[in-house]
Amino acid sequence: ATDKPQNRSQNSNLITCATINRMSTSGERVSFRSYKAAVLILSVLGLVSTILLNEDVIAFSNDYMEDSRIMRVLRKAKPQRIDLIWLLGYPGAGSEQVIRGVEFATLSSMATNYGHKMDTKDRNTHVKKYTSVLLQKAWYRSGPFKHNVDYDIKSDAVLVKTYCTGYCLIHNEEDNTCSRKGFIRSLMILGNFWNACAKGRSYKPNRNQRTKSTKAYWKNRVRRVVVLVRDPVDIVISRYAYHTRKMGMKPTKVGFFDFCEGFSNKWGNVKEIKAKKKLGWLGLEYEGVPCYPEFFRIVAWYNNVYHIASKRDSIMIRYEDLEGNLKGGMSKILNFVGLKKENENDYLPMNDVVPQHWLSKEEKKLIGAFMKTLARSGPMFPAYFDRYF
């Protein structure tokens, strides 16, 4: 009789342990199922967000891309993305003339990274007059911008004017200063240069009339580039002439050499140039080279451009070839971009004429040797500048 209570107690303990084990196993199953459901939901949300941000990340088949309900919804939500094609020309190489020529031929606006400067169809540039208009806000929220106020954007691809970095000469047009960073520092690192190619300025009329720098837009989206090359001597003289006219003066030969002397004194001893001058093995001869810091920058600038262009579908256009064969040169650009000539009038001529006789043959020879030494044995100089020296 005394054993029965003990047996009952033991049996109840066994039943309790079994029940706990079943509950634990059931709880693990429920927890695992919930975990699987959560992972599945997060995966679907991640997939949808990835598609919304970048539909090219996932390599769907063409059939699926056409038939997918998701993609049909996305197409309704966003317009077709406009293809950006950088026009890479150093300031003074003729980018402004090329952009205007393309707009005049196609009767369509191209694009620019500099929204505070907008053209009208009479081919006048207006600085800080019109509110910057984003080219395609649905895809590019920080630029580029429409280049021409009066023309609509009628194509699926546009040329984008960008000077990347190194635009300021003596001072910039915003606050009359030109820092070492703006002048040369960003030129010396390819990553910084490439990032600067996708940045610019915007403008919205306000009380203090200030422009605003923009963040870099999707530079990885730029898969095609047009490289604009010009005789470096013409580039430097053109920049001097533009700067002088902005100051309300007339460009002259004497004024050019005075300008170059002041320019070399101001920028000749910045860290990046001074370091090259100290390299005895490089043998850099800069004495007798007018405006040599500017030729230094041209070499650094086009070295970066050559690297960017070599990784993308690209063409190279010479300003001199546009002067000599305007129709052939402009047709080459339009075909590359995928544009058609809509204007019945002839193409606009390149009108930036500079006086070559200001520099002697010896001075040009020194400039060529200076630039070639900086470029060393790289492929850029033979591809772009051998023709001129």
C-alpha positions in Angstrom: 0.0 0.0 0.0 2.9 2.3 0.8 4.4 1.7 -2.7 1.3 3.0 -4.6 1.7 6.7 -3.8 5.4 6.5 -4.8 4.5 4.9 -8.2 1.8 7.6 -8.7 4.4 10.3 -8.0 6.9 8.7 -10.4 4.3 8.4 -13.1 3.2 12.0 -12.8 6.8 13.1 -13.0 7.3 11.1 -16.2 4.1 12.6 -17.7 5.2 16.1 -16.8 8.7 15.6 -18.4 7.1 14.2 -21.6 4.7 17.1 -21.8 7.5 19.6 -21.4 9.5 17.9 -24.1 6.6 18.0 -26.5 6.0 21.6 -25.7 9.7 22.4 -26.2 9.8 20.5 -29.5 6.6 22.2 -30.7 7.9 25.6 -29.7 11.1 25.0 -31.7 9.1 24.0 -34.7 6.9 27.1 -34.4 10.1 29.3 -33.9 11.8 27.7 -36.9 8.7 28.2 -39.1 8.5 31.9 -38.0 12.2 32.3 -38.8 11.8 30.8 -42.2 8.8 33.1 -42.9 10.7 36.2 -41.7 13.7 35.3 -43.9 11.4 34.8 -46.9 9.6 38.1 -46.4 12.9 40.0 -46.0 14.3 38.4 -49.1 11.3 39.4 -51.1 11.5 43.0 -49.8 15.2 43.1 -50.5 14.6 41.9 -54.0 11.9 44.5 -54.7 13.9 47.3 -53.2 17.0 46.3 -55.2 14.9 46.3 -58.4 13.5 49.7 -57.6 16.9 51.2 -57.0 18.7 49.5 -59.8 16.9 47.3 -62.2 20.2 46.4 -63.9 21.7 44.7 -60.9 19.8 41.5 -61.4 20.4 39.8 -64.8 16.9 38.9 -65.7 16.4 37.1 -69.1 15.1 39.3 -71.9 11.8 37.4 -72.0 11.3 37.8 -68.2 12.1 41.5 -68.4 9.4 41.9 -71.1 6.7 39.8 -69.4 7.4 40.3 -65.7 4.5 42.0 -63.9 7.0 43.6 -61.6 8.9 45.2 -64.5 5.7 46.4 -66.1 4.7 48.1 -62.8 8.2 49.7 -62.5 8.0 51.0 -66.1 4.7 52.7 -65.3 6.2 54.2 -62.1 9.4 55.5 -63.7 10.1 56.9 -67.2 12.8 55.3 -69.3 16.2 56.5 -68.1 18.0 58.9 -70.3 21.5 57.8 -71.3 24.3 60.2 -70.1 27.3 60.6 -72.4 30.0 62.8 -71.0 31.6 65.4 -73.2 35.1 65.5 -71.7 37.0 68.6 -72.9 39.4 70.7 -70.9 38.2 74.3 -70.3 39.1 76.2 -73.5 39.0 73.0 -75.7 35.7 73.9 -77.2 33.0 72.1 -75.2 30.7 75.0 -75.2 30.8 75.3 -79.0 30.2 71.6 -79.5 27.2 71.5 -77.1 25.7 74.5 -78.8 26.3 73.0 -82.2 24.6 69.8 -81.3 21.6 71.6 -79.8 21.3 73.8 -82.9 21.4 70.8 -85.2 19.0 68.6 -83.2 16.7 71.4 -81.9 16.9 69.6 -78.5 18.5 70.5 -75.2 21.6 68.7 -74.1 22.8 68.6 -70.5 25.3 70.2 -68.2 26.7 69.7 -64.7 26.5 73.4 -64.1 22.9 74.3 -63.7 23.7 77.9 -62.7 24.7 78.5 -66.3 22.0 78.0 -68.9 21.8 78.8 -72.6 18.9 80.2 -74.6 18.3 79.3 -78.3 20.0 82.5 -79.4 23.2 80.9 -78.0 23.7 83.3 -75.2 24.8 82.0 -71.8 23.0 83.3 -68.7 24.7 83.0 -65.3 22.5 82.8 -62.2 19.4 83.9 -64.1 17.2 80.8 -64.4 16.4 78.2 -61.9 18.3 75.0 -62.5 16.2 72.2 -64.1 17.2 68.6 -63.4 17.5 66.6 -66.6 15.5 63.7 -65.2 14.6 63.9 -61.5 13.1 60.3 -61.5 16.6 58.9 -62.1 19.1 61.7 -61.4 18.3 63.7 -58.3 21.5 65.8 -58.0 22.2 66.5 -61.6 22.9 66.9 -64.5 20.7 69.7 -65.6 19.1 71.0 -68.8 21.6 73.1 -70.7 19.2 75.1 -72.8 16.1 76.9 -71.4 14.3 77.1 -74.7 14.7 73.6 -76.1 13.0 70.4 -74.8 14.8 67.2 -74.3 13.7 65.0 -77.1 16.1 62.0 -77.1 16.9 59.0 -75.0 20.6 60.0 -74.9 22.2 63.4 -74.2 25.7 64.9 -74.2 26.6 66.2 -70.7 29.1 69.0 -70.5 31.5 68.5 -67.6 34.9 69.9 -66.8 35.4 67.5 -63.9 37.9 69.6 -61.8 40.6 72.2 -62.4 38.3 74.7 -63.9 39.3 77.8 -61.9 42.2 79.8 -63.4 43.0 82.8 -61.2 39.6 82.9 -59.4 36.3 81.2 -59.9 33.1 83.0 -60.8 31.4 82.2 -57.5 33.4 83.9 -54.8 36.5 85.2 -56.6 38.8 82.6 -55.1 40.6 79.6 -56.4 41.9 77.2 -53.8 44.7 74.6 -54.3 42.0 71.9 -54.1 40.0 73.5 -56.9 43.1 74.3 -58.9 45.1 71.1 -58.9 44.8 68.7 -55.9 41.7 66.8 -57.2 43.5 66.4 -60.5 46.2 64.2 -59.0 44.0 61.3 -57.8 41.9 59.5 -60.4 39.1 58.6 -58.0 38.6 62.2 -56.9 38.8 63.4 -60.6 36.2 60.8 -61.7 33.9 61.8 -58.8 34.2 65.4 -59.7 33.1 64.6 -63.3 29.7 63.8 -61.9 29.4 66.9 -59.7 28.6 70.6 -60.4 26.5 73.5 -59.2 22.8 74.4 -59.1 21.0 77.7 -58.8 17.7 78.9 -57.4 17.0 82.6 -57.3 17.3 83.9 -53.8 18.4 86.9 -51.9 22.1 86.3 -51.7 22.3 85.0 -55.3 24.5 82.1 -54.3 24.9 78.8 -56.2 25.0 75.4 -54.5 27.4 72.6 -55.1 25.8 69.3 -55.9 26.5 65.7 -54.9 27.9 63.3 -57.4 25.2 61.5 -59.4 25.4 57.9 -60.8 28.7 58.2 -62.6 28.7 54.4 -63.1 25.7 55.0 -65.4 28.0 56.8 -67.8 29.1 54.1 -70.3 30.0 56.4 -73.2 32.2 59.4 -73.5 33.3 61.9 -76.1 36.8 63.2 -75.6 37.4 66.6 -77.1 41.1 67.5 -77.7 42.7 70.7 -78.9 46.1 72.1 -79.3 47.3 72.9 -75.7 48.7 76.2 -76.8 45.3 77.2 -78.2 43.6 76.1 -75.0 45.8 78.3 -72.8 45.5 81.3 -75.1 41.7 80.8 -75.3 41.4 80.6 -71.5 43.5 83.8 -71.1 41.3 85.6 -73.7 38.1 84.5 -71.9 39.4 85.6 -68.5 40.6 89.0 -69.9 37.2 89.7 -71.6 35.4 88.8 -68.4 37.5 91.5 -66.7 36.4 94.0 -69.4 39.8 94.2 -71.2 41.0 93.3 -74.6 43.4 90.3 -75.1 46.8 91.2 -76.4 50.2 89.5 -76.8 51.8 91.6 -74.1 48.9 91.0 -71.8 49.2 87.3 -72.4 52.8 87.1 -71.3 52.1 89.4 -68.3 49.3 87.1 -67.4 51.4 84.0 -67.7 54.1 85.5 -65.5 51.7 86.2 -62.7 50.0 82.9 -63.2 53.3 81.0 -62.9 54.3 82.9 -59.8 51.0 82.2 -58.2 50.8 78.5 -58.9 54.3 77.3 -59.8 55.2 76.4 -56.2 52.0 74.5 -55.1 52.9 71.2 -53.5 51.9 69.0 -56.5 54.0 70.9 -59.1 56.9 71.6 -56.7 57.3 67.9 -56.1 57.7 67.2 -59.8 60.2 70.0 -60.2 62.3 68.5 -57.4 62.6 65.1 -59.1 66.1 65.3 -60.7 65.7 62.1 -62.6 62.6 63.4 -64.3 64.5 66.3 -65.9 61.5 68.6 -66.0 62.5 71.8 -67.9 60.0 74.5 -67.2 62.1 77.6 -67.6 60.9 79.5 -70.7 57.5 77.8 -70.7 54.8 80.5 -70.4 52.0 79.5 -68.1 53.7 76.2 -67.3 51.3 75.3 -64.4 48.5 75.3 -66.8 50.3 72.9 -69.2 51.0 70.8 -66.1 47.3 70.6 -65.4 46.4 69.8 -69.0 48.7 66.7 -68.9 47.2 65.6 -65.5 43.6 66.2 -66.7 43.9 64.3 -70.0 45.8 61.5 -68.3 42.7 60.9 -66.1 40.4 61.3 -69.1 42.4 58.7 -71.1 42.0 56.2 -68.3 38.2 56.9 -68.0 37.7 56.7 -71.8 39.7 53.5 -72.1 37.2 51.7 -69.8 34.2 52.9 -71.8 32.8 53.1 -75.3 34.4 56.4 -76.5 35.4 58.5 -79.5 38.0 61.3 -79.7 37.2 64.5 -81.6 39.8 67.2 -82.3 38.6 70.8 -82.3 40.8 71.5 -85.4 39.0 68.7 -87.3 35.7 70.3 -86.5 37.1 73.6 -87.9 38.3 71.9 -91.1 35.4 69.4 -91.7 32.5 70.6 -89.6 29.9 68.4 -91.3 32.0 65.3 -90.9 32.9 66.0 -87.3 29.4 66.9 -86.1 27.9 63.9 -88.0 30.4 61.6 -86.1 29.3 63.0 -82.8 25.6 62.8 -83.6 25.9 59.2 -84.8 27.8 58.2 -81.7 25.2 59.7 -79.4 22.3 58.4 -81.4 20.9 61.8 -82.4 19.5 63.0 -85.8 19.9 66.4 -87.4 16.5 68.2 -87.3 17.6 71.7 -88.3 17.6 72.4 -92.0 20.2 75.0 -91.6 23.9 74.3 -91.8 25.9 73.3 -88.7 27.2 76.1 -86.5 30.8 76.9 -87.2 33.5 76.7 -84.4 34.2 80.3 -83.7 36.9 80.3 -81.0 39.9 81.6 -83.1 43.1 82.3 -81.2 46.3 84.0 -82.5 49.0 81.3 -82.9 51.7 83.9 -83.8 51.9 85.0 -80.1 54.3 82.1 -79.4 57.5 81.4 -81.3 58.5 78.0 -82.6 61.1 77.7 -79.8 58.5 78.4 -77.2 56.2 75.8 -78.6 59.0 73.3 -78.7 59.7 73.9 -75.0 56.0 73.4 -74.2 55.9 70.1 -76.1 59.0 68.8 -74.3 57.7 70.0 -70.9 54.4 68.1 -71.5 56.0 65.0 -72.9 58.3 64.8 -69.9 55.3 65.0 -67.6 53.4 62.4 -69.5 56.5 60.2 -69.6 56.0 57.0 -71.6 52.2 56.7 -71.1 49.8 56.2 -74.0 47.9 59.5 -73.5 50.4 61.9 -75.0 50.9 60.0 -78.3 47.1 59.5 -78.6 46.1 63.1 -78.0 49.0 65.6 -78.4 51.8 64.2 -80.6 50.2 65.8 -83.5 50.8 69.3 -82.2 54.5 69.2 -81.3 
